[in-house]
Amino acid sequence: MINFERFVLDNGLKVIVHQDKSTPIVAFNLLYDVGARDEDSSRTGFAHLFEHLMFGGSVNISDYDEVVEKSGGQNNAFTSNDITNYYITLPKDNLEQAFRLESDRMLSLAFTTKSLEVQRQVVIEEFKQNYLNQPYGDIHLLLRPLAYKHHPYQWATIGKEVSHIEDATMEEVKAFFYNHYAPNNAILVIAGDVEVDEIKRLSEKWFSPIESRDVPKRNLPKELRQTEARILSVERDVPVDIIYKAFHMCSRDDANFFASDLISDVLSRGNSSRLYASLVKDKKLFTDIDAFVGGDLDAGLFYFGGKLAAGVSMQDAEAGIDAETNKLKTFLVSDDELTKVKNKVISAHMFSELNVLNKAMNLATSELIGDPNLVNRQLEFYDAVNSEQIMEIAKDIFRQENSNTLYYHAK
């Protein structure tokens, strides 16, 4: 059970405090409700660019990392299609430095030409190195636009193409910042050996002076129900063939999400899972295969990805996957098998709660979904899933006309 208190500043900043006296380290997690789905289709990669720009100096603090290091802390950030998340872990005696740093970045970045050019080149190099020049790096650049024709999930967080970042102007960058990096578009979670009254005082001191901003109302196009299978075949200079399949599924806040997630566990969690036992160990169609859910805040994807064993055709590999999904649609998962995967979920969940930063991030995500107490109810939702529900959801997800298949051939 993660206990917490919640309050909201007059400028709209939501603050959650979790007291954990077992650790001298405090986690300071600031989530902004902006991701790649909020970008213009002709200017993609901006949310990720800002993850980098936020470390390039703010209006009153030129070197963010130096202050963190001198405070005995560590920091990092990540961007997804849904959110941008910044975090610092540091000794509780230096916690106010985190408030000072993040409030200054929220107030305004430095917006210097030098900072923009430096971070632009960093992102361009990352795009080329991790997505264009790395083996299998472009899988999601190919798979997303195959699966999505309307919703902005059709591009990855790195963006559609390098030119969108190359051509970004200072005016566009500033507009993106002031539209999204606002107190009324953010969730702050402090977790550690802290007192609520002190966090209220620090929050008022450092964040209250920042005025709320006019955050654009999100009105994204919905993806239409897919009615025919889509296939893309490519050839690349890679060691072995890979097949990826993506099926449309529900969103992270849907009641069926937990059953969908458990389906991925039945299929591929551990060496006793169905895909490993059948397709790797027994039939030897794959050397490695995985099934997982994206966990997106809008309707997402259920993925399969596997490296084919030598001499195996794409058709045989795909038939192996189809055979396993057909079993889920035809036969009920046994109580023993379902209990086993639920126990693995419980174990992983309890282990993650030993980490104060994980708790802070989970509270922030739960607040964004609509209720911070969801962090305490997840196991309850997983436990409520039964075999009949798994079968029904498998029938809905694993339809041939709902499939998006990428044949990734080695040259």
JOFENTA-V410450 format. One record per helix or strand of 3 or more residues. SS is the DSSP state (@ for helix, = for strand). FROM is the first residue (numbers start at 1). TO is the last residue. Records with the same first field share a line. If there is no record, write none. Layout:
SS->FROM-TO ; FROM-TO
//
This chain:
=->5-8 ; 14-19 ; 25-32 ; 74-79 ; 84-91 ; 186-192 ; 230-236 ; 242-248 ; 286-293 ; 301-308 ; 403-410
@->36-38 ; 46-53 ; 64-70 ; 92-107 ; 113-132 ; 139-147 ; 152-154 ; 162-166 ; 170-180 ; 183-185 ; 196-207 ; 257-268 ; 274-282 ; 314-330 ; 335-352 ; 356-369 ; 372-376 ; 378-383 ; 387-397 ; 400-402
//
